[in-house]
């Protein structure tokens, strides 16, 4: 971990509802240009997190709930809301890091909110302000352990949100 990235939060999420609640909390904090790198093994909750995040943003904008399919085969799905566009990438099937540009990553980074499953497929390249959301299986079948890793700017945003501001 480089000097600009720190462990911001480590928490036990006892069930899927807790995972969805964390995703909703981060969705409320998200701004255009933010990148969320979702790490974890198969079945760790990356897609659950992404769906809840997208549903929370839709709800914030008063948009109707819509189906949020996994972009496993399409590699990217976009969701346009009043507050901006969310780009949901699933890079599991990516042949090489350079292919992500063909999927519209440059446009996503220009002002959208980016959710990226399997970011390790990029060979270590991620924007400096990326928030890493690391999900791991917990002590029970539904439990997960989440670790948020990111730059100090995220620490400030999380602290302000926790303080009610």
OpenMM code with the backbone's topology and positions (N, CA, C; nanometers):
from openmm import Vec3, app, unit

residues = "UNK UNK UNK UNK UNK UNK UNK UNK UNK UNK UNK UNK UNK UNK UNK UNK UNK UNK UNK UNK UNK UNK UNK UNK UNK UNK UNK UNK UNK UNK UNK UNK UNK UNK UNK UNK UNK UNK UNK UNK UNK UNK UNK UNK UNK UNK UNK UNK UNK UNK UNK UNK UNK UNK UNK UNK UNK UNK UNK UNK UNK UNK UNK UNK UNK UNK UNK UNK UNK UNK UNK UNK UNK UNK UNK UNK UNK UNK UNK UNK UNK UNK UNK UNK UNK UNK UNK UNK UNK UNK UNK UNK UNK UNK UNK UNK UNK UNK UNK UNK UNK UNK UNK UNK UNK UNK UNK UNK UNK UNK UNK UNK UNK UNK UNK UNK UNK UNK UNK UNK UNK UNK UNK UNK UNK UNK UNK UNK UNK UNK UNK UNK UNK UNK UNK UNK UNK UNK UNK UNK UNK UNK UNK UNK UNK UNK UNK UNK UNK UNK UNK UNK UNK UNK UNK UNK UNK UNK UNK UNK UNK UNK UNK UNK UNK".split()
positions = [
    Vec3(0.0861, -0.1167, 0.0000),
    Vec3(0.0000, 0.0000, 0.0000),
    Vec3(0.0907, 0.1230, 0.0000),
    Vec3(0.0671, 0.2174, -0.0908),
    Vec3(0.1543, 0.3348, -0.0956),
    Vec3(0.1152, 0.4356, 0.0125),
    Vec3(0.1994, 0.5375, 0.0289),
    Vec3(0.1807, 0.6332, 0.1371),
    Vec3(0.0539, 0.7172, 0.1234),
    Vec3(-0.0079, 0.7213, 0.0079),
    Vec3(-0.1283, 0.8002, -0.0126),
    Vec3(-0.2563, 0.7211, 0.0132),
    Vec3(-0.2425, 0.5924, 0.0443),
    Vec3(-0.3588, 0.5072, 0.0659),
    Vec3(-0.3505, 0.4491, 0.2063),
    Vec3(-0.4625, 0.4460, 0.2744),
    Vec3(-0.4655, 0.3955, 0.4113),
    Vec3(-0.5911, 0.3124, 0.4326),
    Vec3(-0.5852, 0.2270, 0.5324),
    Vec3(-0.7034, 0.1531, 0.5749),
    Vec3(-0.7953, 0.2522, 0.6452),
    Vec3(-0.9118, 0.2745, 0.5888),
    Vec3(-1.0047, 0.3743, 0.6418),
    Vec3(-1.1107, 0.3131, 0.7319),
    Vec3(-1.1445, 0.1871, 0.7058),
    Vec3(-1.2498, 0.1199, 0.7813),
    Vec3(-1.2322, -0.0293, 0.7642),
    Vec3(-1.2478, -0.1024, 0.8725),
    Vec3(-1.2570, -0.2483, 0.8646),
    Vec3(-1.3732, -0.2865, 0.9535),
    Vec3(-1.4673, -0.3621, 0.8970),
    Vec3(-1.5920, -0.3866, 0.9688),
    Vec3(-1.6488, -0.5222, 0.9317),
    Vec3(-1.7103, -0.5876, 1.0280),
    Vec3(-1.7842, -0.7106, 1.0028),
    Vec3(-1.9240, -0.6727, 0.9562),
    Vec3(-1.9642, -0.7259, 0.8439),
    Vec3(-2.1002, -0.7078, 0.7924),
    Vec3(-2.1707, -0.8409, 0.8155),
    Vec3(-2.2627, -0.8496, 0.9115),
    Vec3(-2.3187, -0.9791, 0.9508),
    Vec3(-2.4073, -1.0461, 0.8454),
    Vec3(-2.4598, -0.9674, 0.7506),
    Vec3(-2.5490, -1.0260, 0.6500),
    Vec3(-2.5549, -0.9361, 0.5267),
    Vec3(-2.6295, -0.9809, 0.4252),
    Vec3(-2.6412, -0.9029, 0.3014),
    Vec3(-2.7010, -0.7654, 0.3254),
    Vec3(-2.7933, -0.7560, 0.4193),
    Vec3(-2.8546, -0.6261, 0.4485),
    Vec3(-2.7489, -0.5254, 0.4937),
    Vec3(-2.6532, -0.5697, 0.5728),
    Vec3(-2.5459, -0.4813, 0.6180),
    Vec3(-2.4563, -0.4408, 0.5007),
    Vec3(-2.4336, -0.5332, 0.4076),
    Vec3(-2.3561, -0.5008, 0.2872),
    Vec3(-2.4304, -0.3962, 0.2049),
    Vec3(-2.5608, -0.4153, 0.1895),
    Vec3(-2.6414, -0.3179, 0.1146),
    Vec3(-2.6432, -0.1821, 0.1842),
    Vec3(-2.6486, -0.1823, 0.3165),
    Vec3(-2.6494, -0.0559, 0.3909),
    Vec3(-2.5182, 0.0209, 0.3708),
    Vec3(-2.4067, -0.0495, 0.3745),
    Vec3(-2.2776, 0.0170, 0.3506),
    Vec3(-2.2720, 0.0725, 0.2088),
    Vec3(-2.3202, -0.0051, 0.1123),
    Vec3(-2.3221, 0.0424, -0.0265),
    Vec3(-2.4076, 0.1689, -0.0386),
    Vec3(-2.5215, 0.1724, 0.0291),
    Vec3(-2.6067, 0.2911, 0.0271),
    Vec3(-2.5384, 0.4114, 0.0890),
    Vec3(-2.4665, 0.3885, 0.1968),
    Vec3(-2.3922, 0.4964, 0.2634),
    Vec3(-2.2875, 0.5554, 0.1692),
    Vec3(-2.2123, 0.4689, 0.1015),
    Vec3(-2.1104, 0.5171, 0.0083),
    Vec3(-2.1736, 0.5813, -0.1152),
    Vec3(-2.2883, 0.5319, -0.1581),
    Vec3(-2.3580, 0.5923, -0.2725),
    Vec3(-2.3970, 0.7360, -0.2409),
    Vec3(-2.4376, 0.7605, -0.1187),
    Vec3(-2.4749, 0.8976, -0.0791),
    Vec3(-2.3540, 0.9905, -0.0762),
    Vec3(-2.2354, 0.9359, -0.0509),
    Vec3(-2.1139, 1.0168, -0.0463),
    Vec3(-2.0494, 1.0358, -0.1832),
    Vec3(-2.0879, 0.9527, -0.2791),
    Vec3(-2.0207, 0.9513, -0.4099),
    Vec3(-2.0423, 1.0810, -0.4860),
    Vec3(-1.9367, 1.1175, -0.5589),
    Vec3(-1.9381, 1.2366, -0.6440),
    Vec3(-1.8865, 1.1983, -0.7819),
    Vec3(-1.9190, 1.2812, -0.8815),
    Vec3(-1.8675, 1.2577, -1.0158),
    Vec3(-1.7164, 1.2447, -1.0139),
    Vec3(-1.6660, 1.1466, -1.0832),
    Vec3(-1.5225, 1.1208, -1.0894),
    Vec3(-1.4752, 1.0160, -0.9901),
    Vec3(-1.5601, 0.9771, -0.8949),
    Vec3(-1.5205, 0.8759, -0.7966),
    Vec3(-1.5111, 0.7381, -0.8603),
    Vec3(-1.4129, 0.6617, -0.8162),
    Vec3(-1.3942, 0.5233, -0.8603),
    Vec3(-1.3954, 0.4348, -0.7369),
    Vec3(-1.4777, 0.3314, -0.7412),
    Vec3(-1.4871, 0.2319, -0.6364),
    Vec3(-1.4377, 0.1000, -0.6944),
    Vec3(-1.3247, 0.0525, -0.6437),
    Vec3(-1.2654, -0.0729, -0.6891),
    Vec3(-1.3131, -0.1832, -0.5952),
    Vec3(-1.3922, -0.2775, -0.6481),
    Vec3(-1.4531, -0.3824, -0.5667),
    Vec3(-1.3705, -0.5101, -0.5771),
    Vec3(-1.3050, -0.5466, -0.4670),
    Vec3(-1.2197, -0.6644, -0.4608),
    Vec3(-1.2888, -0.7745, -0.3821),
    Vec3(-1.2586, -0.8981, -0.4155),
    Vec3(-1.3080, -1.0116, -0.3382),
    Vec3(-1.3190, -1.1346, -0.4254),
    Vec3(-1.3180, -1.2501, -0.3604),
    Vec3(-1.3328, -1.3766, -0.4319),
    Vec3(-1.4731, -1.3877, -0.4903),
    Vec3(-1.4941, -1.4879, -0.5738),
    Vec3(-1.6278, -1.5170, -0.6238),
    Vec3(-1.7214, -1.5372, -0.5052),
    Vec3(-1.8383, -1.4757, -0.5106),
    Vec3(-1.9369, -1.4906, -0.4049),
    Vec3(-1.9116, -1.4071, -0.2809),
    Vec3(-1.8140, -1.3164, -0.2852),
    Vec3(-1.7818, -1.2350, -0.1676),
    Vec3(-1.8774, -1.1180, -0.1484),
    Vec3(-1.9567, -1.0846, -0.2493),
    Vec3(-2.0547, -0.9776, -0.2342),
    Vec3(-2.0326, -0.8551, -0.3205),
    Vec3(-1.9424, -0.8632, -0.4175),
    Vec3(-1.9159, -0.7477, -0.5041),
    Vec3(-2.0417, -0.7057, -0.5803),
    Vec3(-2.1117, -0.8014, -0.6379),
    Vec3(-2.2329, -0.7683, -0.7151),
    Vec3(-2.3452, -0.7210, -0.6245),
    Vec3(-2.3576, -0.7794, -0.5058),
    Vec3(-2.4579, -0.7333, -0.4091),
    Vec3(-2.4311, -0.5870, -0.3748),
    Vec3(-2.3053, -0.5565, -0.3493),
    Vec3(-2.2662, -0.4188, -0.3176),
    Vec3(-2.2997, -0.3253, -0.4346),
    Vec3(-2.2599, -0.3635, -0.5561),
    Vec3(-2.2822, -0.2778, -0.6728),
    Vec3(-2.4311, -0.2534, -0.6967),
    Vec3(-2.5125, -0.3580, -0.6882),
    Vec3(-2.6574, -0.3408, -0.7086),
    Vec3(-2.7165, -0.2449, -0.6052),
    Vec3(-2.6786, -0.2640, -0.4794),
    Vec3(-2.7313, -0.1775, -0.3733),
    Vec3(-2.6863, -0.0333, -0.3930),
    Vec3(-2.5626, -0.0126, -0.4349),
    Vec3(-2.5101, 0.1205, -0.4615),
    Vec3(-2.5932, 0.1868, -0.5717),
    Vec3(-2.6155, 0.1170, -0.6813),
    Vec3(-2.6909, 0.1719, -0.7949),
    Vec3(-2.8350, 0.1999, -0.7546),
    Vec3(-2.8973, 0.1084, -0.6797),
    Vec3(-3.0347, 0.1319, -0.6343),
    Vec3(-3.0416, 0.2532, -0.5415),
    Vec3(-2.9417, 0.2694, -0.4553),
    Vec3(-2.9409, 0.3848, -0.3644),
    Vec3(-2.9309, 0.5159, -0.4416),
    Vec3(-2.8465, 0.5202, -0.5442),
    Vec3(-2.8342, 0.6429, -0.6255),
    Vec3(-2.9643, 0.6719, -0.6990),
    Vec3(-3.0284, 0.5686, -0.7523),
    Vec3(-3.1571, 0.5879, -0.8200),
    Vec3(-3.2592, 0.6459, -0.7222),
    Vec3(-3.2644, 0.5893, -0.6033),
    Vec3(-3.3575, 0.6368, -0.5014),
    Vec3(-3.3293, 0.7830, -0.4648),
    Vec3(-3.2009, 0.8186, -0.4517),
    Vec3(-3.1629, 0.9568, -0.4213),
    Vec3(-3.2168, 1.0544, -0.5249),
    Vec3(-3.2182, 1.0107, -0.6504),
    Vec3(-3.2626, 1.0968, -0.7602),
    Vec3(-3.4122, 1.0842, -0.7884),
    Vec3(-3.4818, 1.0033, -0.7093),
    Vec3(-3.6241, 0.9843, -0.7317),
    Vec3(-3.6544, 0.9036, -0.8563),
    Vec3(-3.5571, 0.8279, -0.9037),
    Vec3(-3.5764, 0.7440, -1.0228),
    Vec3(-3.6357, 0.6105, -0.9802),
    Vec3(-3.7142, 0.5496, -1.0677),
    Vec3(-3.7705, 0.4188, -1.0331),
    Vec3(-3.6598, 0.3136, -1.0235),
    Vec3(-3.6835, 0.2162, -0.9381),
    Vec3(-3.5879, 0.1051, -0.9266),
    Vec3(-3.5873, 0.0294, -1.0586),
    Vec3(-3.4697, -0.0095, -1.1006),
    Vec3(-3.4595, -0.0852, -1.2248),
    Vec3(-3.3742, -0.2085, -1.2004),
    Vec3(-3.3866, -0.3029, -1.2910),
    Vec3(-3.3053, -0.4227, -1.2804),
    Vec3(-3.1591, -0.3844, -1.2998),
    Vec3(-3.0727, -0.4426, -1.2202),
    Vec3(-2.9294, -0.4170, -1.2290),
    Vec3(-2.8608, -0.5512, -1.2547),
    Vec3(-2.8507, -0.5881, -1.3820),
    Vec3(-2.7859, -0.7159, -1.4128),
    Vec3(-2.6351, -0.7074, -1.3957),
    Vec3(-2.5746, -0.8200, -1.3667),
    Vec3(-2.4291, -0.8228, -1.3585),
    Vec3(-2.3724, -0.8025, -1.4982),
    Vec3(-2.2712, -0.7179, -1.5121),
    Vec3(-2.2119, -0.6978, -1.6449),
    Vec3(-2.1049, -0.8024, -1.6789),
    Vec3(-2.1197, -0.9231, -1.6243),
    Vec3(-2.0202, -1.0278, -1.6474),
    Vec3(-1.9966, -1.0524, -1.7961),
    Vec3(-2.1025, -1.0542, -1.8760),
    Vec3(-2.0855, -1.0837, -2.0180),
    Vec3(-2.0762, -0.9593, -2.1046),
    Vec3(-2.1416, -0.8510, -2.0632),
    Vec3(-2.1335, -0.7267, -2.1403),
    Vec3(-2.0106, -0.6450, -2.1009),
    Vec3(-1.9527, -0.6752, -1.9874),
    Vec3(-1.8357, -0.6106, -1.9287),
    Vec3(-1.8639, -0.4726, -1.8701),
    Vec3(-1.9656, -0.4028, -1.9186),
    Vec3(-1.9998, -0.2727, -1.8612),
    Vec3(-2.1494, -0.2461, -1.8796),
    Vec3(-2.2092, -0.1843, -1.7796),
    Vec3(-2.3468, -0.1366, -1.7843),
    Vec3(-2.3438, 0.0082, -1.7365),
    Vec3(-2.4274, 0.0921, -1.7942),
    Vec3(-2.4347, 0.2307, -1.7481),
    Vec3(-2.5765, 0.2619, -1.7004),
    Vec3(-2.5828, 0.3516, -1.6038),
    Vec3(-2.7096, 0.3947, -1.5456),
    Vec3(-2.7069, 0.5464, -1.5370),
    Vec3(-2.7915, 0.6112, -1.6143),
    Vec3(-2.7935, 0.7582, -1.6193),
    Vec3(-2.9019, 0.8107, -1.5255),
    Vec3(-2.8578, 0.8897, -1.4301),
    Vec3(-2.9490, 0.9526, -1.3351),
    Vec3(-2.9266, 1.1032, -1.3373),
    Vec3(-3.0180, 1.1737, -1.2747),
    Vec3(-3.0099, 1.3196, -1.2702),
    Vec3(-2.8758, 1.3646, -1.2105),
    Vec3(-2.8281, 1.2927, -1.1098),
    Vec3(-2.7040, 1.3320, -1.0432),
    Vec3(-2.5784, 1.2828, -1.1159),
    Vec3(-2.5957, 1.2134, -1.2263),
    Vec3(-2.4806, 1.1672, -1.3039),
    Vec3(-2.4946, 1.0229, -1.3467),
    Vec3(-2.3973, 0.9797, -1.4219),
    Vec3(-2.3986, 0.8444, -1.4760),
    Vec3(-2.3103, 0.7533, -1.3916),
    Vec3(-2.3614, 0.6340, -1.3652),
    Vec3(-2.2844, 0.5308, -1.2972),
    Vec3(-2.2404, 0.4301, -1.4023),
    Vec3(-2.1129, 0.3994, -1.4019),
    Vec3(-2.0540, 0.2997, -1.4907),
    Vec3(-2.0179, 0.1785, -1.4054),
    Vec3(-2.0764, 0.0634, -1.4373),
    Vec3(-2.0504, -0.0593, -1.3614),
    Vec3(-1.9729, -0.1548, -1.4526),
    Vec3(-1.8449, -0.1702, -1.4227),
    Vec3(-1.7565, -0.2575, -1.4998),
    Vec3(-1.7369, -0.3889, -1.4260),
    Vec3(-1.7366, -0.4990, -1.4994),
    Vec3(-1.6965, -0.6294, -1.4469),
    Vec3(-1.5834, -0.6767, -1.5365),
    Vec3(-1.4628, -0.6719, -1.4859),
    Vec3(-1.3440, -0.6972, -1.5675),
    Vec3(-1.2958, -0.8421, -1.5613),
    Vec3(-1.3764, -0.9304, -1.5040),
    Vec3(-1.3352, -1.0699, -1.4879),
    Vec3(-1.2934, -1.1343, -1.6200),
    Vec3(-1.3668, -1.1061, -1.7252),
    Vec3(-1.3410, -1.1672, -1.8559),
    Vec3(-1.2528, -1.0813, -1.9460),
    Vec3(-1.1972, -0.9750, -1.8933),
    Vec3(-1.1121, -0.8863, -1.9720),
    Vec3(-0.9868, -0.9604, -2.0182),
    Vec3(-0.9558, -0.9482, -2.1471),
    Vec3(-0.8385, -1.0155, -2.2018),
    Vec3(-0.7076, -0.9485, -2.1652),
    Vec3(-0.7093, -0.8179, -2.1488),
    Vec3(-0.5895, -0.7423, -2.1138),
    Vec3(-0.6284, -0.6050, -2.0651),
    Vec3(-0.5408, -0.5427, -1.9893),
    Vec3(-0.5706, -0.4132, -1.9290),
    Vec3(-0.6051, -0.3070, -2.0328),
    Vec3(-0.5447, -0.3140, -2.1510),
    Vec3(-0.5703, -0.2132, -2.2540),
    Vec3(-0.7122, -0.2196, -2.3093),
    Vec3(-0.7806, -0.3335, -2.2947),
    Vec3(-0.9171, -0.3477, -2.3463),
    Vec3(-1.0186, -0.2612, -2.2725),
    Vec3(-0.9865, -0.2207, -2.1503),
    Vec3(-1.0819, -0.1431, -2.0722),
    Vec3(-1.1112, -0.0080, -2.1374),
    Vec3(-1.0159, 0.0464, -2.2115),
    Vec3(-1.0386, 0.1754, -2.2776),
    Vec3(-1.1444, 0.1631, -2.3857),
    Vec3(-1.1534, 0.0470, -2.4494),
    Vec3(-1.2555, 0.0228, -2.5514),
    Vec3(-1.3954, 0.0171, -2.4899),
    Vec3(-1.4034, -0.0067, -2.3611),
    Vec3(-1.5314, -0.0164, -2.2911),
    Vec3(-1.5839, 0.1200, -2.2451),
    Vec3(-1.5042, 0.2257, -2.2616),
    Vec3(-1.5482, 0.3595, -2.2233),
    Vec3(-1.4941, 0.4072, -2.0908),
    Vec3(-1.3856, 0.3484, -2.0425),
    Vec3(-1.3330, 0.3899, -1.9131),
    Vec3(-1.2954, 0.5373, -1.9116),
    Vec3(-1.2388, 0.5875, -2.0186),
    Vec3(-1.1998, 0.7286, -2.0222),
    Vec3(-1.3215, 0.8188, -2.0022),
    Vec3(-1.4320, 0.7860, -2.0663),
    Vec3(-1.5557, 0.8634, -2.0506),
    Vec3(-1.6090, 0.8509, -1.9080),
    Vec3(-1.6025, 0.7299, -1.8524),
    Vec3(-1.6487, 0.7088, -1.7145),
    Vec3(-1.5698, 0.7944, -1.6176),
    Vec3(-1.4381, 0.7975, -1.6338),
    Vec3(-1.3520, 0.8722, -1.5430),
    Vec3(-1.3656, 1.0229, -1.5595),
    Vec3(-1.4207, 1.0662, -1.6715),
    Vec3(-1.4341, 1.2094, -1.6995),
    Vec3(-1.5416, 1.2764, -1.6141),
    Vec3(-1.6157, 1.2016, -1.5364),
    Vec3(-1.7160, 1.2666, -1.4534),
    Vec3(-1.8216, 1.1733, -1.3995),
    Vec3(-1.8212, 1.0504, -1.4476),
    Vec3(-1.9168, 0.9542, -1.3957),
    Vec3(-1.8693, 0.8972, -1.2635),
    Vec3(-1.9519, 0.8141, -1.2046),
    Vec3(-1.9145, 0.7357, -1.0873),
    Vec3(-1.8874, 0.5955, -1.1380),
    Vec3(-1.7727, 0.5410, -1.1043),
    Vec3(-1.7311, 0.4132, -1.1581),
    Vec3(-1.7252, 0.3074, -1.0494),
    Vec3(-1.7970, 0.1970, -1.0722),
    Vec3(-1.7890, 0.0776, -0.9887),
    Vec3(-1.7154, -0.0261, -1.0715),
    Vec3(-1.6080, -0.0817, -1.0167),
    Vec3(-1.5249, -0.1715, -1.0957),
    Vec3(-1.5015, -0.3024, -1.0199),
    Vec3(-1.5653, -0.4102, -1.0685),
    Vec3(-1.5400, -0.5418, -1.0122),
    Vec3(-1.4169, -0.6013, -1.0803),
    Vec3(-1.3367, -0.6733, -1.0049),
    Vec3(-1.2134, -0.7363, -1.0526),
    Vec3(-1.1129, -0.6325, -1.1050),
    Vec3(-1.0877, -0.5254, -1.0285),
    Vec3(-0.9955, -0.4212, -1.0747),
    Vec3(-0.8514, -0.4702, -1.0894),
    Vec3(-0.8189, -0.5822, -1.0269),
    Vec3(-0.6837, -0.6367, -1.0407),
    Vec3(-0.6516, -0.6727, -1.1851),
    Vec3(-0.7534, -0.6874, -1.2699),
    Vec3(-0.7326, -0.7191, -1.4120),
    Vec3(-0.6687, -0.6019, -1.4868),
    Vec3(-0.6612, -0.4857, -1.4221),
    Vec3(-0.6002, -0.3691, -1.4848),
    Vec3(-0.4490, -0.3651, -1.4636),
    Vec3(-0.3961, -0.4667, -1.3990),
    Vec3(-0.2522, -0.4723, -1.3796),
    Vec3(-0.2002, -0.3642, -1.2873),
    Vec3(-0.2787, -0.3238, -1.1888),
    Vec3(-0.2320, -0.2254, -1.0926),
    Vec3(-0.2671, -0.0819, -1.1262),
    Vec3(-0.3176, -0.0556, -1.2462),
    Vec3(-0.3524, 0.0811, -1.2824),
    Vec3(-0.4912, 0.1157, -1.2295),
    Vec3(-0.4990, 0.2169, -1.1479),
    Vec3(-0.6247, 0.2752, -1.1016),
    Vec3(-0.5973, 0.4218, -1.0705),
    Vec3(-0.6954, 0.5099, -1.0870),
    Vec3(-0.6731, 0.6503, -1.0525),
    Vec3(-0.6341, 0.6656, -0.9053),
    Vec3(-0.5594, 0.7695, -0.8751),
    Vec3(-0.5065, 0.7921, -0.7403),
    Vec3(-0.6159, 0.8023, -0.6343),
    Vec3(-0.7305, 0.8573, -0.6666),
    Vec3(-0.8363, 0.8777, -0.5683),
    Vec3(-0.9288, 0.7598, -0.5485),
    Vec3(-0.8969, 0.6446, -0.6052),
    Vec3(-0.9828, 0.5268, -0.5974),
    Vec3(-1.0045, 0.4811, -0.4542),
    Vec3(-1.1287, 0.4459, -0.4230),
    Vec3(-1.1600, 0.3840, -0.2947),
    Vec3(-1.1686, 0.2334, -0.3177),
    Vec3(-1.0814, 0.1594, -0.2524),
    Vec3(-1.0845, 0.0136, -0.2605),
    Vec3(-1.1837, -0.0407, -0.1596),
    Vec3(-1.2776, -0.1227, -0.2076),
    Vec3(-1.3757, -0.1887, -0.1220),
    Vec3(-1.3412, -0.3373, -0.1272),
    Vec3(-1.2783, -0.3866, -0.0220),
    Vec3(-1.2317, -0.5250, -0.0166),
    Vec3(-1.3319, -0.6064, 0.0645),
    Vec3(-1.3961, -0.7030, -0.0011),
    Vec3(-1.4956, -0.7874, 0.0635),
    Vec3(-1.4396, -0.9291, 0.0770),
    Vec3(-1.4522, -0.9853, 0.1963),
    Vec3(-1.4050, -1.1211, 0.2211),
    Vec3(-1.5138, -1.1975, 0.2956),
    Vec3(-1.5146, -1.3281, 0.2788),
    Vec3(-1.6099, -1.4116, 0.3511),
    Vec3(-1.5839, -1.3988, 0.5006),
    Vec3(-1.6914, -1.3937, 0.5786),
    Vec3(-1.6808, -1.3766, 0.7226),
    Vec3(-1.7002, -1.5076, 0.7973),
    Vec3(-1.7270, -1.4983, 0.9273),
    Vec3(-1.7366, -1.6170, 1.0118),
    Vec3(-1.8631, -1.7014, 0.9922),
    Vec3(-1.9637, -1.6479, 0.9229),
    Vec3(-2.0840, -1.7261, 0.8917),
    Vec3(-2.1100, -1.7178, 0.7421),
    Vec3(-2.2018, -1.7976, 0.6933),
    Vec3(-2.2285, -1.8035, 0.5491),
    Vec3(-2.2664, -1.6687, 0.4900),
    Vec3(-2.3438, -1.5886, 0.5613),
    Vec3(-2.3873, -1.4581, 0.5086),
    Vec3(-2.2940, -1.3437, 0.5455),
    Vec3(-2.2082, -1.3637, 0.6431),
    Vec3(-2.1235, -1.2550, 0.6928),
    Vec3(-2.0096, -1.2250, 0.5965),
    Vec3(-1.9724, -1.0974, 0.5934),
    Vec3(-1.8585, -1.0513, 0.5155),
    Vec3(-1.7756, -0.9573, 0.6030),
    Vec3(-1.6496, -0.9504, 0.5718),
    Vec3(-1.5623, -0.8518, 0.6345),
    Vec3(-1.5261, -0.7537, 0.5247),
    Vec3(-1.5489, -0.6257, 0.5491),
    Vec3(-1.5171, -0.5236, 0.4507),
    Vec3(-1.4020, -0.4392, 0.5020),
    Vec3(-1.3134, -0.4062, 0.4112),
    Vec3(-1.2052, -0.3123, 0.4390),
    Vec3(-1.2115, -0.2043, 0.3319),
    Vec3(-1.2163, -0.0798, 0.3737),
    Vec3(-1.2122, 0.0327, 0.2813),
    Vec3(-1.0708, 0.0893, 0.2846),
    Vec3(-1.0092, 0.0986, 0.1675),
    Vec3(-0.8728, 0.1473, 0.1553),
    Vec3(-0.8723, 0.2608, 0.0541),
    Vec3(-0.8177, 0.3748, 0.0942),
    Vec3(-0.8156, 0.4866, 0.0016),
    Vec3(-0.7317, 0.6019, 0.0517),
    Vec3(-0.7340, 0.7103, -0.0245),
    Vec3(-0.6560, 0.8294, 0.0113),
    Vec3(-0.7220, 0.9063, 0.1256),
    Vec3(-0.6469, 0.9981, 0.1818),
    Vec3(-0.6942, 1.0783, 0.2935),
    Vec3(-0.8226, 1.1545, 0.2652),
    Vec3(-0.8443, 1.1927, 0.1408),
    Vec3(-0.9676, 1.2650, 0.1067),
    Vec3(-1.0903, 1.1811, 0.1422),
    Vec3(-1.0815, 1.0509, 0.1227),
    Vec3(-1.1934, 0.9633, 0.1584),
    Vec3(-1.2098, 0.9555, 0.3093),
    Vec3(-1.0997, 0.9582, 0.3829),
    Vec3(-1.1073, 0.9556, 0.5280),
    Vec3(-1.1863, 1.0769, 0.5771),
    Vec3(-1.1606, 1.1922, 0.5187),
    Vec3(-1.2313, 1.3146, 0.5556),
    Vec3(-1.3804, 1.3031, 0.5214),
    Vec3(-1.4128, 1.2530, 0.4038),
    Vec3(-1.5533, 1.2401, 0.3631),
    Vec3(-1.6279, 1.1441, 0.4552),
    Vec3(-1.5652, 1.0318, 0.4904),
    Vec3(-1.6278, 0.9353, 0.5794),
    Vec3(-1.6475, 0.9945, 0.7187),
    Vec3(-1.5499, 1.0685, 0.7664),
    Vec3(-1.5595, 1.1306, 0.8979),
    Vec3(-1.6706, 1.2356, 0.9010),
    Vec3(-1.6801, 1.3170, 0.7977),
    Vec3(-1.7864, 1.4183, 0.7917),
    Vec3(-1.9232, 1.3527, 0.7880),
    Vec3(-1.9361, 1.2457, 0.7121),
    Vec3(-2.0646, 1.1755, 0.7027),
    Vec3(-2.1010, 1.1140, 0.8378),
    Vec3(-2.0039, 1.0538, 0.9056),
    Vec3(-2.0280, 0.9925, 1.0350),
    Vec3(-2.0698, 1.0960, 1.1396),
    Vec3(-2.0182, 1.2175, 1.1231),
    Vec3(-2.0508, 1.3264, 1.2161),
    Vec3(-2.1836, 1.3942, 1.1807),
    Vec3(-2.2459, 1.3479, 1.0729),
    Vec3(-2.3744, 1.4040, 1.0344),
    Vec3(-2.3651, 1.5254, 0.9440),
    Vec3(-2.2486, 1.5490, 0.8867),
    Vec3(-2.2330, 1.6688, 0.8061),
    Vec3(-2.2018, 1.6373, 0.6678),
] * unit.nanometer
topology = app.Topology()
chain = topology.addChain("A")
for resn in residues:
    res = topology.addResidue(resn, chain)
    for name in ("N", "CA", "C"):
        topology.addAtom(name, app.Element.getBySymbol(name[0]), res)
